[in-house]
Amino acid sequence: MAKRSARTRHRVITDKTPAQLGYVFPAEWEPHSGTWFSWPRPEGISFPGRYETVPANFAAIFREITPRELVHVNVPNDNYETIVRATLAEHGVNLKRVRFHHIRTNENWCRDHGPAFVVRRRGGKREMAVVDWGFNAWGGKYPPYGDDDAVPTRIAEELGLPVFQPGIVMEGGAIDVNGRGTLLTTESCLLNPNRNPGLSRKQIEKYLCDYYGQQKVLWLGDGIDGDDTDGHVDDLARFIDPHTIAVAVELDPKDPNYKVLKENVRRCELLRDQDGKPFNLCVLPMPKRIVREGQRLPATYLNFSFVNGAILVPTFRDRKNDLLALEILRLALPELDVIGIDCWELIWGLGAIHCASQQQPR
């Protein structure tokens, strides 16, 4: 069996922010030591009536990651670990590259409830810490969420890392960084009163800069149709290098996303980075609309995840647009393997690869 990290003492830092101590949140394409996931539960609310289809989707993601870096999986206990091990083995995952951690979660969206790993250079060594933002299930929509809220500090205990606790609500899918000091987010999410009522835009920007170690915050507007997070940026626009933002466009003027994404592109064209320079735009199509049981699902190719040497891109059984999105990213990122992973089942939970994962820097 893979050896789990023994829980060790950790220190909560209350007198300084990460930025004051020289920590920064790295860009996602910087080297990883691993990627974290929280295994979904059959009794969870994310995949009503279709849980049995989801483990194979997770295994397909793990198969692409394990040759490149470790996969860390949160499970509640030994029994779950045994079941998940058998499932992964059945689907051809190399279990020697998987580490299990007995950390309870309510749901599986590790991007949002997982730790934000920040790093610094000190004395010639790279040091890491965890930022434990508050988590309230996307504005209190899906209680209970106490186990999810505790995940970052639990992981810090496992790894023996110091912890920063800002004391405000923040989800990992709500932000993206370019690795040079600029952070991208949306007004519809972070200015929503269901997250941090009473905080102004300026106050939120200060938290983002202080705890992610950034210099500048850029704002986009609304999220895509079907997104229950109130507009996470990882469905709309993502940095793919320090100078380039990948953005989605919808070509059907009758689709609710048409105006939202057109405005999103307009805003991106006006953005300036930490040095006052405009960004290049990499324009991706949207997949065909997916509606199940009367519900629009937030399928988008922007919910990709970087791993060492590759980018994992969700696909949605839309051959034309799937192939087009992958080809555009291959041209934009020739140094990486661009790998499409069928997320037809995962999107029923209203998320895809990026929503389910959280990178740990090397």
N, C-alpha and C positions, 0 to 999 in steps of 0.2 A: 504493500500500500504506500502511496505517496505520503511523505512526512509532512504534517501540518506544522505551521509555525507555532511555537510555544508562546503563550501569552506572557508578555513582559511589562514592566512598569513603563508608563509614558508620562510626559509632563505637559500640562496645559499651560500655555503661555498667555498671560493676561495683560502684561505691562507694555508689550510692543506688538506691532503688526508685522506680518511677513515682509512688507515693503521696507519697513524700518530696519529689519534684520537682514536685508539683502536677498530675500527669497522672491522667486518669480514663478508663475505658472507657465510651463513651456508650451510651445506650439505642439500640436498633436503629432506632427510628422517627425519630431525629434526622437532619438533612440529610446526605445522602451525596454524595461526589464520584464514586463508582462502586461496582460490586460485582465481586468476584473469583470466578473459577471455574478449575478444573483440568480440562482436557478428558480424557475417559476414553480408555483405550487398548484396542484390540481384543485384545491379549494380556494385559490385566489380568484380575483375578479377580472383579471386581465384578458382571459381567453374563455369566455362563457360558451360552454357547449362544444369547444374545439381543442381542449387542452391536449388531447392525445396526439394532435398533429404537430405540436410545437417542439417537443424534444428533438425531433429529427432536424428541425430548422436550426436549433442551437448547435447540434452536433456538426452540421454543415459549416457553420461559422468557425467552430473550434478546429475542425480539420484544416482550415486554411491558416489559422493562427499558430498552431502548435509547432509547425516546422520553423517558425520565425521567432517565437518568443513563448514564454510560459503563459498558461491560462490559469487564473485563480477563480475558484467557484465558491460562492457562499451557499451553504446548505444548513438546515436547522440542526441536524444531528447525524449520528452514525447510520441510522436506518435510511435516511435520505441519501447519504453518501453512497451506501451500497447500491441503492436503486439507480442513482445517477451514473455511477461507475459502470454498471451493467449496460445501461442505455448507451453510453458513449462508446463502450467497447463494441457493442452490436453495430454501431454506425461507423466503425473504423477510426475512432479518435485514438491517438497515441497517449495513453494514460500516464506515461512517464513524464509527459510535459504538462500535466494538469495537477494543480495543488488545490486541495479542498480545505475549507475553513468553516468551522461550525459557528456561523453567525446567522441568526434568525432575520428574515426579512418578511415584509407583508406582500410585496410584489417583486417583480424581476427587473425593474428599470434602473439599473445600476448607474447609468449616466447621471441620473437626477438625485438618487439617494446616496450614492457612493462618495468616497473621499476626493477632494481636489488635492492632488499631490503637487507641492511646490518645492523648488530646489534652489540651492545656492552653492557657490564656490567659497571654501574657507580653508586656509592653510594648505592649499593644493588639493583638497579633497572636495568631492561633491556631496553635499548633505541634503537630506530630504525631510519634509514635514508634511502634516496633513491639515488642511482647512476643513473644519466641520461646520458647514453652513446649516442653518435650520431647514427642515423639510416638512411641509404641511400638505403633501399629496395634491400639488397643483391648485392651491387655493382652497384646501379643505374639501375637495370634491369626493375623495374616496377614503373615508375612515374605515378601520383604524390604520394609523401609519406610524405608531410609536417605534416598532421594530426598525422600520426603514430609517427613521430619524436618528437612530442610535448607531447606524452602520459605520460612519466614518471614524468615530472614536473607537469602536470595537476593532476595526482594522488597524488603527494606530496602535492599540494594545497588542495585537498579534505581531506587528512589525517592530514594536519598540520605538515608535516615532513620536516626536513632540506634536502637540495639537494646538491649533488656533481655533477659537470659537467666536465668530463675529457677532452672533446673537440675532441675526436677521435671516429671513428665508431666502434661499437661492437654489436654483437647480442647474446642474451641469449643462443640460441641453439649452439653457437660456443664453449661453455666452459662447463666443469663440475668440481665439487670440491669434495674432500673426507672428508671435515669437520675437517681435521687435518693440513691443510696448503698446500695441493697439488692441483694444477689445471691442467686439461687435455684439450688439444685443438688440432687443425690440422693446418699443414702448408698450405694446399691448400686453406683454408679459410682466416686465419688471416695474412698470408704473401702475399695474393693476392693484387696486386696494385690497384684493384678497391675499396678497403676499405680505406687504409691509405697509399697512395703513399709517399715514402720518409722515412717511418719509418722502422728501422732495426728490426730484430728479438729481439735483446737485448732491444731496446726501447719499443717494444710491451710487452715484458715480464715485464718490469718495470711498465708499466701502469696496467697490470693485477695484479701484486702483490700489487701495491699502492692502487688500487681502489676496488679490491675484498678482500683485506686483506690477501693475501696468501704469502707463503714462496718460493714455487717452482713451475715452469711451465714445464709440460711434453708435448712433441709434437708427434702427429701421422701424417700420410701422406695424402693420397687422400680420397675423399668421394665416396659414392656409386653411381652407375649408376642411372640417373634420378633425382639426387638431384640438384636443381637449386640454392642452397645456396653456391656452391663451396666447399662443404664438411663439413657440420656441424658435430660435434662430437656426437651429440645426435642421429645420425643414425648409428654410428659406434661402440662406446665403452662408457660405463657408469659405474660410481662407484655405487655399491649397498651396500657397507659398507666401512669403512675407509681402509680396506685392500684388497678389491676384486673389480676387473673390469669385468663387463659383456661385452663380445665381440661376434660379429656375425661371422659365417663362411658360405661360400657357397660351396656346395659339387659338383656342376656341373662345370667341368673344362671349358665348353664352355660358361659359363655365364661371362659377363664382370666384375662381382663382385668377381669372383673366386680369381684372383691374388691380387686385391686390399685388400680383406679381409684376405687373407693368409699373406700378408705383414703387415697388421694391427696387426694380432695376434703375428707375429714375433717381432714387435716393443714392443707390450705390455709385452711380456716375458722379454724384456730387461729393462723395466722401473723400477725405484726405487723411493720410496716415500720420504717424507721430512726427514725421519730418515735413509735413505739409504737401506731400506728393499724392496725386490721384492713383487709384488702383486700376490694374487691368481687370477686365471682366471675362470670365469663362462661362458662357451661356449654355445651360443644359435644358432639354425639354422636360416636360412633365409626362408621367405615364398616363395612359387612359384612365378615366375615372373608375374607381372601384367602389361599388356600393353593395353592402351585404346586410340583409335583414333591415333594409330601409336606411342604413347608416352609411354616410360617406366616410371612407377611410383615408387617412392623411398620407397616401403613398407619394413619395418624392425620392429622387435619386440623390438629393443633398444629404440624406441620412447615412452617408458613408462613414467609414472609420479607417484611420491610418493604422497600420501595424508596421513592424520593421520590414522595409523593402517592398511594401505593397499597400494598396488601398482597396478595401472591401466595399463593394457597392451593391446596395439592395436592388434586385430586379423583381418585376411584377407580372411576368407572363404576358408582356406586351412586346412582342418580338421587335417590331420596328423601333420603338422608342428605347427599349432596353439596349439594343445594339448601338443605337445612335449615342446614347449617354456614355456607354463604355468607350466608344471610339473617340469621342470628344475628350474624355479624361485621359485616354492613352496618348493623344497628341499633346495635351497640356502637361502630362507628367511622364515623359518617356523613360525616366530613370526608375520608375516603379512598375511592379506588376499590378495591373488593374484587373481585379477579379470580381465578376458578378456572382452574387449569391441570391438564389430564389427566396424571397421573403413574403411569398403569397400567404403563408400561414401566420408568420410573425406579425404582419400588419393588422391582423384582426385585433391585436392588443393595442392598436393605435400607435405603434412605434416600430422601428426597424433596428438595423445593426448599431448605429451610434447610440440610440436610446438605451440599448441593452448593455453597453460596454463602458468601461472607464479605464483609461490607460495609466500605467505606473511608469514613470520615467526611469531611465537607467542612471 
